Amino acid sequence: MGMNPARKEREKAILVGVAKNDVSLKRAKEHLAELERLAETAGARVVDRVLQRRATFDPSTLIGEGKAHEVSELVKTHKADLVIFDEDLSGSQAKNLEGVIQAKILDRSGLILDIFARHAHTSEAKIQVEVAQLQYLLPRLTRAWTHLSRQVGGIGTRGPGETQLEVDRRSIRKRVSDLRKKLKKVESIRASQRERRSGTFHVALVGYTNAGKSTLMNSLTQAGVEAVDRLFATLDPTTRKLWLGGRRQAVLSDTVGFIRKLPVGLIASFKSTLSVVSQASLILNLVDTSSDDFEEQMEITARILDELGVNEVPRLLVFNKIDLLDPERVSFLKELYPEAVFVSAENRVGLEDLREKMAAAYDEAAFERARADESAAPADAFFAG
Ligand code: GTP
């Protein structure tokens, strides 16, 4: 952890991706590139990448014994500290791989958990990360990496890892249930804060990680939210006031980025972080149009929104980073997605258009609410505030 002198130097990582036959090579490379950005976000330096094609995953080593030996040789050549697999490893796969490869073995979920642990700032986020980490550790407790991680430290061993690994499963389960209780308490406090805010027009900013949510939030509200070219810079929802013209006051919340293959445990634990989305009056779905992968990213975002059950909440599709596109490409996308608003959050292009569309949604929502009020109760203080 922080005290370990080895942490001063960035850990050297080798990435291993396995593409099943139904995945195109291009897509497989993109997935590996995404893993590389994740690894860098976790502070590693990627020294080599291995991409393997297989019909099926090998049950005992994922990549097959021969390939594992090849990776082992690469580890020696590069003096690598860790090998990160793009697929989730079972406890026994990880153990078998550790038998062959002299480095820390990490999978995608473990890596994402490590990043989440780094970026959790509120008590709620910290508890959620710890719960997710402990659940991730449980099935892997038999592994021999308990002693390894204590010696080596660094990526994948942060958080509750070192001390909790020494205790047995039962006490981990106890800790998880205690944390869950604590979380319930924190959540209910947050819910009552939210209730007090209800009546305001709440805009939730969602989108795949790195879409530019923090940047847009800054451009729209001048808030000092940090924008960094790293994945998951935002883990806690940050909320700012937003003025939409006239008397329209709104509240804008940033949310954690969505990502492919987000560990299942994490989707569950971060539901409460994402619950700002279900409270929203309007969802801004931000898309990084400069990414080759943007359509897949839109699908993933749509799927997660589906899971959150927010289909009745109005949505605005916002296409960002158009400064990085050719004008022809922009026109093409405009034809393909006539409903989208095109912006460059960084260069503050298209923000007025966006503001107008949000104002229209605001008026629409006020209209809906006035109608609901009329049928529910005698017209009262709604227009007063
Ligand atoms: P997460 O916190 O990971 O979910 O990311 P985010 O969606 O909050 O993205 P963020 O605002 O941190 O932006 C990610 C990167 O994209 C940063 O390097 C930004 O400077 C860059 N970026 C954001 N908007 C634009 C844009 O309109 N044009 C260009 N060229 N870059 C942009």
Residues whose N, C-alpha, C, O or C-beta is under 5 A from the ligand:
A	BS01	GTP	Y208 T209 N210 A211 G212 K213 S214 T215 E226 A227 V228 D229 R230 L231 F232 A233 T234 T255 V256 G257 N320 K321 D323 L324 V343 S344 A345 E346 N347
